[in-house]
Amino acid sequence: SAQKEETPLNEIGTSTIKFMKRKIGALLPNYYVAWVIAFLVNEIVAERGIKDVIVDAVNSLGELTFLKHAGVPGLYSNGPAWYISAMLIVVFLLYPLIKRYNKVFFNVIAPIIVVMIYSWLGRNFKGFADEQFGDWNENLFRAIMGISLGTICYTVARYIKKIDWTRAATYIFSIAEFMLYMVAIWYMVFKKTSRFDYL
């Protein structure tokens, strides 16, 4: 919805809040179900006592409120859910900019973010697993890049969709899409982290 039209400045705040409510609502209740399972498994494996379990639950508020990557300290049981926290924080920051200046963001800001940051990472690190940003939160950094790249892909897809392609061209796109998925899966399964992570 952020990509359809520019929003007047006085409506940005309300629009952002509504969008974030929808975004978080779409994650529920699955997010909390996954957290409960991960939390209980970790506590059982660690043979924690009742008091310890209560303390750990209280210390999990950062994860339960999606604020892990806002710098909230605590216990985090569901490791793979890191991206949800990073995504929500980055979307909260970028959404007002996209709503107000969507053409500038899609055509100028997002490409600059993607090219400059991915190029910098490719020059300085051997891959995702090698990233060390010191005081910077690398997961927020990566979320900014991923979401910016996603807006570019979405914009290109919308443009391609408007063209009246022949049936042969449609088949070619479908085959290319399938092949790219296969290449991505093959790379994730069989290749170690490398600078190709940034391509």
ZIURFEN-V560715 format. One line per field, one symbol per residue. phi: phi as a letter, one per 40 degrees, with the letter a starting at -180 (. if undefined). psi: psi as a letter, one per 30 degrees, with the letter a starting at -180 (. if undefined). A space follows every 10 residues. Layout:
phi = ???
psi = ???
This chain:
phi = .cbcacbddc bccccccccc ccccdccccd dccccdcccc ccccccfccd cccccccccc dcccbgbdcc gccicbcbdc cdcccccccc ccccddcccc bccccccbcc dcdccccccc cccbbcidcc cbbgcccccc dccccccccc cccccccccc cccccccccc cccccccccc cccccdcccb bcdaccdcc
psi = ffgelkkkef feeeeeeeee eeeeeffkge eeeeeeeeee eeeeefhkle eeeeeeeefg eeefgggegf gklakjeief gefeeeeeee eeefeeeeee heeeeefdee eeeeeeeeee eefflfleff kjgbfkjfee eeeeeeeeee eeeeeeeeee ffkilleeee eeeeeeeeee eeeeeeeeef klkafffg.
